[in-house]
Amino acid sequence: MTEPILVLNAGSSSIKFAVFGGTQHVLTQGLAAEIGGASFLERDGARRQTSFIDHHSALKTIMAEISEAGFGPQTLRAAAHRVVHGGRKLVAPVRISPDVIAEIQKCTPLAPLHNPHNLAAILTLSELAPELPQFASFDTAFHSTNPDVATRYAIPRMMETKGIRRYGFHGLSYASLVRRLPEISKGPMPSRVLAFHLGNGASLCAIKNGQSVATTMGYSPLDGLTMGTRSGDIDANAVLRLVEENGLDRTKSILNHESGLLGLSGGKSDMRKLMLDPSADSAFAVDHFCYWSTRHAGSLIAAMDGVDALAFTGGIGENAVAVRVQICRSLEWLGVRLDPDRNHRGGPRLHADTSKAGIWLVPAEEERMIADDATTLLEAA
């Protein structure tokens, strides 16, 4: 068997891990969660309470756990990391070097809630397994093909040179979708795909000839659609007023952690709970989510000069049958026709025979994409 690859996805209070075999099937997976709090470690569905005071201790425990399962550093081919922000320079998967680490560090002001934790995992693993090759894949990289008119804000150039521009996110999910859709549909990649990555974080991407040409997230993951706890689009002057009235830190918390579905419904950010709740506020939150998904869809379809297929991915996109119904119904002016039975069965084909555009369900496989990126770089070396 080909030596396995460890994939790490470090967040603010958790580290997800997965070990992939030579054919990119999962050998073991899990997460260390609630770091710094009521911590627990979960692997292959088995959970135990433990104590992680920081990311270093969590990763040390993960390495011990997978070593017990037979996947210690000496048996691994490489480790590969999800890094949220690569800025303007890191626009493709790379082998990690001191220069790459320095560049990731430079991007920290662009993703202060993400990059420090991604970097901490890289540096900690370097201490625990110094001989193990490490690779990074970047969530912003897929959108580096967006044209300048899509990425530049209409602000003075001196501001833009400081990194204030649209980057886009969920790139690993969209890159995986480009790889998987032809396999699922058993046909060529459609020329113009409107991809819906719908989850607690949500965005759309216009994919033309396999490349991103527009996306809804911008300078940060706060922009674009209504999300679980993020506001999505909001007028900059409204933000400035919130800052005046509440202060900067409180406004950050409001927009990132207390808004979106949570704010609209009065306390629920989980789409499953919202759809089971008969209250008017919950119904409005779901309608708001679908309305802004379809409204942004029109913009992205214009950026591609039309659409040949829709593709749903992410936790909501893959599981919320009624959300797919509502979005596709609002796009029937395109000639889109959803097949109710296929939709309820969960696809992968969702469109009716009379539909003028394909509709597909594509499982999100970001970790597998990261493992594939590392494998490709290893084989090219």
C-alpha positions as CSV (number, residue, x, y, z in Angstrom):
1,M,0.0,0.0,0.0
2,T,1.2,3.5,-0.8
3,E,2.3,5.4,2.3
4,P,-0.7,7.4,3.6
5,I,-1.2,11.2,3.8
6,L,-2.3,13.0,6.9
7,V,-4.7,16.0,6.2
8,L,-5.1,18.6,8.9
9,N,-7.7,21.4,9.0
10,A,-7.1,23.6,12.0
11,G,-9.8,26.1,13.2
12,S,-10.0,28.5,16.0
13,S,-11.1,25.8,18.6
14,S,-10.7,22.5,16.7
15,I,-8.4,20.5,14.5
16,K,-10.0,18.1,12.0
17,F,-7.8,15.2,10.8
18,A,-8.0,12.5,8.2
19,V,-5.6,9.9,7.0
20,F,-5.9,9.0,3.3
21,G,-4.7,5.8,1.6
22,G,-3.1,5.5,-1.8
23,T,-6.4,5.5,-3.6
24,Q,-7.5,8.5,-1.5
25,H,-9.9,6.5,0.7
26,V,-10.1,7.5,4.3
27,L,-8.2,5.1,6.7
28,T,-9.1,7.0,9.8
29,Q,-10.5,10.5,10.6
30,G,-11.8,12.6,13.5
31,L,-11.3,15.9,15.3
32,A,-10.0,17.5,18.5
33,A,-12.6,20.0,19.5
34,E,-13.4,22.7,22.1
35,I,-9.6,23.4,22.5
36,G,-9.1,25.5,25.6
37,G,-12.5,24.5,27.0
38,A,-14.5,21.2,27.6
39,S,-12.3,19.4,25.1
40,F,-12.9,16.0,23.5
41,L,-11.2,13.8,20.9
42,E,-13.3,11.9,18.3
43,R,-11.9,9.3,16.0
44,D,-14.0,7.2,13.7
45,G,-17.1,7.9,15.7
46,A,-15.7,7.1,19.1
47,R,-15.5,10.1,21.4
48,R,-13.7,10.6,24.7
49,Q,-13.4,13.7,26.9
50,T,-9.8,15.0,27.4
51,S,-8.0,18.3,28.0
52,F,-6.5,20.5,25.3
53,I,-5.1,23.7,26.7
54,D,-4.0,24.8,23.2
55,H,-3.5,23.7,19.6
56,H,-0.1,22.3,20.4
57,S,-1.4,19.9,22.9
58,A,-4.3,18.9,20.7
59,L,-2.1,18.1,17.7
60,K,0.3,16.2,20.0
61,T,-2.7,14.0,21.1
62,I,-3.9,13.5,17.5
63,M,-0.5,12.3,16.5
64,A,-0.4,9.9,19.4
65,E,-3.9,8.7,18.5
66,I,-3.2,8.0,14.9
67,S,0.2,6.4,15.8
68,E,-1.7,3.9,17.9
69,A,-3.8,3.1,14.9
70,G,-0.7,2.4,12.8
71,F,-0.3,5.8,11.1
72,G,2.6,7.4,13.0
73,P,5.0,9.9,11.4
74,Q,7.4,7.1,10.3
75,T,4.6,5.5,8.2
76,L,3.2,8.7,6.6
77,R,4.2,9.9,3.2
78,A,3.4,13.5,4.0
79,A,1.1,15.9,5.9
80,A,-1.1,18.4,4.1
81,H,-2.9,21.4,5.5
82,R,-5.9,23.6,4.7
83,V,-4.8,27.2,4.8
84,V,-7.6,29.7,4.5
85,H,-5.8,32.7,3.0
86,G,-3.0,32.6,0.5
87,G,-3.2,36.3,-0.5
88,R,-2.1,37.3,-4.0
89,K,1.1,35.1,-4.1
90,L,0.0,31.7,-2.8
91,V,-2.4,30.7,-5.6
92,A,-1.6,27.0,-6.0
93,P,-0.8,24.1,-3.6
94,V,2.8,24.2,-2.4
95,R,5.3,22.3,-0.4
96,I,5.9,24.1,2.9
97,S,9.2,25.9,3.3
98,P,10.4,28.8,5.4
99,D,9.5,31.2,2.6
100,V,5.9,29.8,2.4
101,I,5.6,30.0,6.2
102,A,6.6,33.7,6.0
103,E,4.1,34.4,3.2
104,I,1.3,32.7,5.2
105,Q,2.2,34.9,8.2
106,K,2.0,38.0,6.0
107,C,-1.6,37.0,5.1
108,T,-2.6,36.9,8.8
109,P,-4.1,40.4,8.7
110,L,-6.3,39.2,5.9
111,A,-7.6,36.2,7.9
112,P,-6.9,36.9,11.5
113,L,-9.4,34.3,12.7
114,H,-8.0,31.5,10.5
115,N,-4.4,31.8,9.3
116,P,-2.8,31.9,12.8
117,H,-4.4,28.5,13.7
118,N,-3.4,27.0,10.3
119,L,0.1,28.2,10.9
120,A,0.2,26.9,14.4
121,A,-0.6,23.4,13.1
122,I,2.2,23.6,10.5
123,L,4.8,24.8,13.1
124,T,3.7,22.3,15.8
125,L,3.9,19.4,13.3
126,S,7.4,20.5,12.3
127,E,8.4,20.1,15.9
128,L,6.7,16.7,16.4
129,A,7.8,15.2,13.1
130,P,10.6,17.3,11.6
131,E,11.4,14.9,8.8
132,L,7.8,14.7,7.5
133,P,7.2,16.7,4.3
134,Q,4.3,19.2,4.7
135,F,2.1,20.8,2.0
136,A,-0.5,23.5,2.0
137,S,-3.6,24.1,-0.1
138,F,-5.3,27.5,0.0
139,D,-9.0,28.2,0.2
140,T,-8.6,31.5,-1.8
141,A,-6.5,30.0,-4.6
142,F,-9.3,28.8,-6.8
143,H,-10.5,32.3,-7.3
144,S,-7.2,33.7,-8.4
145,T,-8.6,33.4,-12.0
146,N,-11.2,36.0,-11.4
147,P,-10.7,39.1,-13.6
148,D,-9.5,42.3,-12.1
149,V,-12.9,44.0,-12.6
150,A,-14.3,41.3,-10.3
151,T,-11.7,41.5,-7.6
152,R,-10.9,45.2,-7.3
153,Y,-13.1,47.4,-5.1
154,A,-13.7,50.9,-6.4
155,I,-11.4,52.5,-3.8
156,P,-8.1,54.4,-4.3
157,R,-5.2,52.3,-5.5
158,M,-3.1,52.8,-2.4
159,M,-5.8,51.0,-0.4
160,E,-5.9,48.1,-2.9
161,T,-2.2,47.6,-2.7
162,K,-2.6,47.0,1.0
163,G,-4.6,43.9,0.2
164,I,-8.1,45.3,0.3
165,R,-9.7,43.4,-2.6
166,R,-12.1,40.6,-3.2
167,Y,-10.5,37.1,-2.7
168,G,-13.3,34.7,-2.4
169,F,-13.3,31.5,-0.2
170,H,-14.5,27.9,-0.3
171,G,-12.0,27.4,-3.1
172,L,-11.1,23.9,-2.1
173,S,-14.8,22.9,-2.2
174,Y,-15.2,24.4,-5.7
175,A,-11.9,22.8,-6.9
176,S,-13.2,19.4,-5.7
177,L,-16.5,20.0,-7.4
178,V,-14.7,20.6,-10.7
179,R,-12.9,17.3,-10.3
180,R,-15.9,15.3,-9.1
181,L,-18.8,16.6,-11.3
182,P,-17.6,14.8,-14.5
183,E,-17.2,11.6,-12.5
184,I,-20.7,11.9,-11.1
185,S,-22.4,12.9,-14.3
186,K,-20.3,10.6,-16.5
187,G,-19.9,13.4,-19.0
188,P,-17.7,16.3,-19.7
189,M,-17.5,19.3,-17.3
190,P,-20.3,21.7,-18.4
191,S,-18.9,25.0,-19.8
192,R,-20.8,27.2,-17.4
193,V,-21.5,25.9,-13.9
194,L,-23.2,27.8,-11.1
195,A,-22.0,26.2,-7.9
196,F,-23.8,26.6,-4.6
197,H,-21.7,25.8,-1.5
198,L,-24.4,26.1,1.1
199,G,-23.6,25.5,4.8
200,N,-23.1,27.4,7.9
201,G,-20.7,29.4,5.7
202,A,-22.3,29.8,2.3
203,S,-21.2,31.2,-1.1
204,L,-21.8,30.8,-4.8
205,C,-19.2,30.5,-7.6
206,A,-19.5,31.0,-11.3
207,I,-17.2,28.4,-12.9
208,K,-16.6,28.9,-16.6
209,N,-14.5,26.3,-18.5
210,G,-13.4,24.9,-15.1
211,Q,-12.2,28.2,-13.7
212,S,-13.7,30.6,-11.2
213,V,-14.8,33.9,-12.8
214,A,-16.9,35.3,-10.0
215,T,-17.9,34.5,-6.4
216,T,-20.0,36.0,-3.7
217,M,-17.5,36.2,-0.8
218,G,-15.1,39.1,-1.0
219,Y,-12.4,40.5,1.2
220,S,-13.5,38.2,4.0
221,P,-16.0,35.3,4.4
222,L,-18.5,37.7,5.8
223,D,-19.6,39.0,2.4
224,G,-22.3,37.7,0.1
225,L,-25.1,35.3,1.1
226,T,-27.1,35.1,4.3
227,M,-25.2,32.5,6.5
228,G,-25.6,30.7,9.7
229,T,-24.3,33.5,11.9
230,R,-22.8,35.9,9.4
231,S,-24.8,38.8,8.0
232,G,-23.7,38.5,4.4
233,D,-24.1,41.7,2.3
234,I,-24.5,44.9,4.3
235,D,-24.0,48.5,3.4
236,A,-20.6,49.9,4.5
237,N,-22.3,52.9,6.0
238,A,-24.6,50.6,8.1
239,V,-21.4,48.9,9.4
240,L,-19.9,52.3,10.2
241,R,-23.1,53.2,12.2
242,L,-22.9,50.0,14.1
243,V,-19.2,50.8,15.0
244,E,-20.2,54.3,16.2
245,E,-23.0,52.9,18.4
246,N,-21.4,49.6,19.6
247,G,-17.6,49.9,19.1
248,L,-15.4,47.9,16.8
249,D,-15.1,44.7,18.7
250,R,-18.8,44.5,19.5
251,T,-19.7,45.1,15.8
252,K,-17.3,42.4,14.7
253,S,-19.1,40.0,17.0
254,I,-22.6,41.1,15.8
255,L,-21.8,40.7,12.1
256,N,-19.8,37.5,12.4
257,H,-21.4,35.6,15.2
258,E,-24.9,37.0,15.9
259,S,-26.4,37.7,12.5
260,G,-27.5,35.6,9.5
261,L,-30.0,32.9,10.2
262,L,-29.3,33.2,13.9
263,G,-30.2,36.9,14.0
264,L,-33.2,36.6,11.7
265,S,-34.8,33.7,13.5
266,G,-34.1,34.9,17.0
267,G,-31.8,32.1,18.0
268,K,-31.4,29.3,15.4
269,S,-28.5,29.0,13.0
270,D,-29.0,25.3,12.1
271,M,-31.1,24.9,8.9
272,R,-32.4,21.6,10.1
273,K,-33.9,23.2,13.2
274,L,-35.2,26.1,11.3
275,M,-37.1,24.0,8.8
276,L,-38.7,22.0,11.6
277,D,-39.8,25.1,13.5
278,P,-43.3,26.4,12.6
279,S,-42.6,30.0,13.7
280,A,-42.8,32.9,11.3
281,D,-39.3,34.1,12.2
282,S,-37.8,30.7,11.3
283,A,-39.7,30.6,8.0
284,F,-38.6,34.2,7.2
285,A,-34.9,33.2,7.9
286,V,-35.2,30.3,5.4
287,D,-36.8,32.5,2.8
288,H,-34.1,35.1,3.3
289,F,-31.4,32.5,2.8
290,C,-33.0,31.3,-0.4
291,Y,-33.9,34.7,-1.7
292,W,-30.3,36.0,-1.5
293,S,-29.0,32.7,-2.9
294,T,-31.1,33.2,-6.0
295,R,-30.6,36.9,-6.3
296,H,-26.8,36.4,-6.3
297,A,-27.3,33.5,-8.7
298,G,-28.6,36.0,-11.3
299,S,-25.4,38.1,-10.9
300,L,-23.1,35.2,-11.3
301,I,-25.0,33.8,-14.3
302,A,-24.5,37.2,-16.0
303,A,-20.8,36.9,-15.3
304,M,-20.7,33.6,-17.2
305,D,-23.0,34.8,-20.1
306,G,-25.5,32.1,-19.2
307,V,-25.5,28.7,-17.4
308,D,-25.4,25.1,-18.4
309,A,-25.6,23.4,-15.0
310,L,-26.3,24.1,-11.3
311,A,-24.4,22.1,-8.6
312,F,-25.2,21.9,-4.9
313,T,-22.6,21.1,-2.3
314,G,-22.0,21.7,1.4
315,G,-24.1,20.6,4.4
316,I,-27.3,22.5,3.4
317,G,-26.8,22.1,-0.3
318,E,-26.4,18.3,0.1
319,N,-29.1,17.7,2.7
320,A,-31.8,20.4,2.7
321,V,-34.3,19.1,0.1
322,A,-36.7,22.0,0.5
323,V,-34.0,24.6,0.1
324,R,-33.0,23.1,-3.2
325,V,-36.7,23.2,-4.2
326,Q,-37.1,26.8,-3.3
327,I,-33.9,27.9,-5.1
328,C,-34.6,26.0,-8.3
329,R,-38.2,27.2,-8.4
330,S,-36.9,30.8,-8.3
331,L,-34.6,30.0,-11.3
332,E,-37.3,28.4,-13.5
333,W,-37.1,31.4,-15.7
334,L,-33.8,29.8,-16.9
335,G,-35.6,26.7,-18.0
336,V,-34.4,24.9,-14.9
337,R,-36.6,22.0,-13.9
338,L,-36.0,20.0,-10.7
339,D,-37.2,16.4,-10.6
340,P,-39.1,16.0,-7.3
341,D,-38.3,12.2,-6.9
342,R,-34.6,12.6,-7.7
343,N,-34.4,15.6,-5.4
344,H,-35.9,13.6,-2.5
345,R,-33.6,10.7,-3.2
346,G,-30.6,13.0,-3.0
347,G,-29.4,12.7,-6.6
348,P,-26.7,12.9,-7.7
349,R,-28.8,13.9,-10.8
350,L,-31.6,16.3,-9.7
351,H,-32.9,17.7,-13.0
352,A,-36.0,16.6,-14.9
353,D,-35.6,15.4,-18.5
354,T,-37.2,18.6,-19.7
355,S,-34.7,20.9,-17.9
356,K,-32.6,23.1,-20.0
357,A,-29.7,23.0,-17.5
358,G,-28.4,20.1,-15.5
359,I,-28.8,20.1,-11.7
360,W,-26.4,18.0,-9.7
361,L,-25.6,17.2,-6.1
362,V,-21.8,16.9,-5.5
363,P,-20.6,15.9,-2.1
364,A,-18.1,18.3,-0.6
365,E,-14.7,16.6,-0.4
366,E,-12.2,19.3,0.7
367,E,-10.0,17.0,2.7
368,R,-9.7,14.6,-0.2
369,M,-8.8,17.5,-2.5
370,I,-6.0,18.5,-0.1
371,A,-4.7,15.0,-0.1
372,D,-4.8,14.9,-4.0
373,D,-2.9,18.2,-4.1
374,A,-0.1,16.9,-1.9
375,T,0.0,13.6,-4.0
376,T,0.3,15.5,-7.2
377,L,3.2,17.6,-5.9
378,L,5.0,14.6,-4.5
379,E,4.7,12.7,-7.8
380,A,6.0,15.8,-9.7
381,A,9.0,16.2,-7.5
